[in-house]
Amino acid sequence: MAQASILYQAQDGVARITLNRPDVLNSFDGTMSRSLQQVLSEVTRDETLRAVYLTGAGRAFCAGQDLAEAAPREGSGIVDFSARVRNLYNPLVLALRRMPKPVVCAVNGVAAGAGANLALACDIVIAAEAAAFLQAFVKIGLVPDTGGTWTLPRLVGSAQAAALMLLGERVSAARALELGLIYQVCPLAELEATGFGLAAQLATQPTYALSLIKQLLAVSSRNSLEQQLELEAEYQGLAGRTADYAEGVRAFLEKRPPIFHGK
């Protein structure tokens, strides 16, 4: 029986998702992408889950596209990468960005190509000290996909993003932290506890407010100041009508930790 390429478990209000093709550094084939799409769809709908934790099995996070599956067909030398990107990668990025709950990604090893950009599409990214990020597309004559040309300039600015993509250089976890690509670096032995701990913490927070924060951040770069101020006012009105807001105020006045239920 073939081993599942995506492992999924609900734990403490957290959807724990593991990329599980360690023999090929968790590189993506069609089956793995479709399985991850399905899991993310289920997690989005499950109101008992209030955060997501994404990591990789073995010594890599994800080496990107499985080139054994995407090699040019004999005789034609042509691969329809447009269809592959639209069907296998774009839905993953959109699912992560639109996920109405926070997503923590723990990069346990190399994250290359689509694997790097999948990680960077998450809300909070931490990495093991020996992990590395690589915009490997140019090394095989391709352009960045999986949202890389959208995400990287917003994280590190246009100059650094251009260098990362045009040169395709390996970026250490320490350098990624320095550039602002990721949130935190820790020893590999502490990665699981740190990453899942962050997700578990977020799962106890006001989930609806967190989803509104994600939405505000997603549109801030294209809105004028006036538009963003108005959207903040609108969303603050939505947040202020929640049970979690009422609990937060009660807890503050009673000088106790709040108990949020995500509603």
Phi, psi and omega in degrees: 000131181292141178285141180297133181279345175232124175260136183222134179212137174267127183212121176055040180078007182247136172273108179269116183239129181235126171289126194228061168232061189298334180292339176238032177057035178058030177292152187275129161245179184299320181297317181295317179297314181294324178295318179293320176302316181295316180297315180297324177296317179295318181296320179303320184278339186278107183287347177283345179261127188239004174199163181233139176237120183241130177210184180237152177273148176080214189264003179228155169279300178192127181271011178092212181292136172286104186291341176296328179277333187254016179294146178304139179292141182300132178097314184269326184067019186237136172237134179277080182288335178301311180296320180297314180295315181297322187268329188255330187248315180304317180297329179292315180297314181296321179297319180290317182290328181267356180304123184279032177204154186291147180240121176256130178246127177252108183271107188271347180199212182295139173233106187238149176056232179301331178295319178296315184287332173297314179299315184288348175281350180279166186283317179230125182241125171241160184217149172290154183303325182270002179290162179210154180240139186214118172277078193280357188304314184296337181293338178238020174078026179243174177254156178299141175227200181056035175080006185301319182288346175268315187285311188300313178300328179286333180275318190236358183091162187292323183294312180292321180298317179298317180296317180299320184279321183285326182269333180063032183280150176287129180247120180293163178299320180297318179292322178299321177294317179299321181285341184092014177290325186229171185268322190204150174237139178213164176300148182305322182296339181256358187297312182299310181297320181291311183293310180293327177299319176297315180296318179296322176297314180297330180291349178260002185264174181289094191302318181295319177297320178297321179295323178293321176300315178302317180294320178296316179296324184295330185253355188298326184287340180255354178269151168287166177303317181297318179296318182291321177299318179294320179293322175300317179298317180297312183289329176295325176297319178295314181296323183291348179262007184269158175295329180294323176296315179300319178294320179300318179291316178301315181296321178297314182291328180270002177055052177220161177294139177287152174243099182271146179244007176077022182223000000 
